[in-house]
């Protein structure tokens, strides 16, 4: 595990693309160590040296194994009264820029963009990435968030429009940035566990562990984990034409 680094330093940026040897869940405030093996003992590196269908099969097996681990982490307490009633709908797997609506294009471009990395077009065309997009609506059917994910464990929650990211994670566990997120995490956990929505990238919105929220209770807003870096990076990416 690497030591936490300054999120304002571009060298500490989380790699938002597909890195098959991505590793353990980071400490709160640390940048993911992409060389470590997940603490749960399931490594995406199991499929890294394979090609074509064999690699896709290994990625699917890895995803299923992680999903089982997350299923086993279900909270033992009831969801809090303040948790919003959310439903995941409109799931799809875009394979080109043409498959994205304008808001999805702006947000996925921001989440994926790295100046010297593959373009979003290349990422979508590579079936190994398994990029997913979905809408998150409330009990009235109003669009509240947009959810994205891809192998191995990248997840982003955005508002309906714009690139001010609401929550993000890079190794299946969505980071805790502020105690104000807790009810939302509970709502997202309930929505993901409801099933039937088609979103298959395992993402864990852990809301029930008091210690996770206690650790950041006194942190200044916008300073925890990868949040400050992502906000600056996404704002910069929004000024670049998607390709």
N, C-alpha and C positions, 0 to 999 in steps of 0.2 A: 504493500500500500504506500502510495506516495504521500508526502506531507502536504497539507493544504497550501495552496498557492494563492497569490493575489488574483482575484477574478478580474481585476482591471488590466492585468498583464495579458496581451494576446497570446503569449506562449502558454498560458494556462487554460486556453480555451478548450472546452470539451469537443471531441471530434463528433460531429453530428452526422457523419456518413456511416457506412457499414464497415466496421472493423472486426473481423471474425474472432480475434483473440481478446475482445473486450472483456474486462474482468470484474472484480468484486464490487459490491455496492459501496460507494464512497462514504467516508465519514461526512457528517454534516459540514458543509462549507468546503469540502475538498473537491478537486477536479477528479473525475474518474480515472483510475489507473487502468489503462487498457491492456496491460500485460498480465494482470492477475487472473486467477481462476475464481469464479463466483463462490461465495461462501457456502452456497447450497450444493456445491459439487457438480453442477451442470455447466459445461463449458461450450460456448459456440465454436470453439476451435475444433471440436469433434468433426465438424463438416468443412473446415477451412481448406483442406488440401484436396477435396473432391471437386469434381467438375460436373457441369450440366445437371441432369436430373438427379444424380447421386448427391450432389451438394444441396440441391433443393430439398431432397428427402431428408438429409441430415438436419437442415435448418428447421424443417417441419417437426422432426422428432425433438429437437432442442426446444422449440417453441411449446410443444405439448408438455414437455417435462417441466418447464418453467411455469406453465399455466397450472399444472397440478400443485406445484409448490405454493403459488399465490392462492389457489382455492383453499389450501389447508391453513392459510393465514386469516381466514374469515374471523371477524370480530365476534367475541362472545357476549358483547353487550348490545343493547338495542341502538339503532341509529338515533342520533340526537334530534330533538324536535325541530331545530333550526335547519336541518339538512334539507336542501331543496329537492323537490320531486323532479328528477331528470330522466329523460329517455334518450337513448342513442338511436339515431335513425339516419337514413340516407347514406348508408355505408357503401363505399365503392373503392376499387383498386385502380387508380389512374395509371395509365401506361404512356401518356404523352401530355404535353401542355394543353392540348385541345380537350382533354378529359376534365379539366379543372375550370370551375367558375372563377370570376375575377378575384373574389376574396380568397379562395383556396390557392390560386396561383400566387398571389402576393404573400400569403402566409407560408406556404410550403417553400417558396423560393427563399424567404428569409431564414427559415429553419434549416435549410440545406446549404445555403450559399457559403462557400469558402473561396477566396480569390483565386487560389491555384488548385482547387479541387474539381471534381466532376461537376458538370452542369446538372440542373434539375432534370432536363430532358434525358440526359444519360442515366440519371438515377432512376427515373420512372421506367425507362425502357429495360433496365436490368431486372429481370424477374426475381433474382436472388434477394433484392432489397425488400420486396413485398410491401411496398408503400401503401398505406391505407388512409382513407379520409372518411369522416362522418360528421354529422350534425348532432348537436346536443340541444334538445328542446325541453321546455318546462311543461307543467301539467296542462297549460292552455295551448300547447303546440307552438309557442313562440320560440324562435331560435335564440339561444343564450350563449352557446359556445360552439367552437369547431375543434374536433379532436383528430389528431394525426399520429401515426405510428409506423415504424418499420423495423426490420431486423437490424441488430439484435438488441431489442429493448429500448429503442428511442420512442419517446412519447411527448407530445406537445398539446397543450390546451390553450386556445386563443379565444378572444371575443368574436362576435359575428363578423366584424371587419377590423382591419388594422393589424399591426404587428406588435402591439404591447402584450407580450405573452403572459398568460394567467398562471400557468404551471408547466413544468418540464421535468423530464427525467431521461437518463441515458442508459440505465441498466435495469430496466423494468420498474424500479422504485421511483415514483415521482417525488422530487425534492420538497422538503418543507421550507418555506421562505418566511411565513408569517402566521401567527396564531389565527389571524382573520381567515385563513384558508380552511380551517378545520371543518366547518359545516359543509363547504363546497366539496372537500375531499370525501366526506361521508356520502354526499349525494352522488358523486361520481363513482365511488365504490359500489353503491347500491345499483346504479345504472349498468355498470359493467357486469356485475354478478347476475343481473336479471336475465342475461342471455337473449338469444333470438335476434340480436342486432347485427351479427356478421363480423364484428370487429374482433380479430383474432390475435393481434399482438398483445401479449400479456403485460398489463400495466397495473401496478399496485398503488392505489391512492390510500396510503395508510393513515387512518384518522383516529384510531382508537387507543394508541399508545401515548399515554400522558407524557412520558419522558421525551418523546420527539418534539413535542410542542413546548415543554418546559425549557428545553435547551435554547430555544430561540425567542423566548418570551420577552427578553430585554434588548433584543437586537434592534438596531435602527432600521427602519424600513428601507428596502432596496439594497441591503448589504449582505444578505445571507446566500451562501452557496453560489451557484452559477448565475443567479438573477441579474446582478449588475452587468456582468459580461454579456449575457444574452440580450438584454435590453439595448445596449449600445451596438452590439453586432447586428441585431435585427433592424435597428433604425438605419444603420449604414447600408445593409443589404437592400432595404426598400428603395434606395436611390439608384440601384443597379437594375437594368432591364433584364427580366428573366430570360433564360435561354436554355 
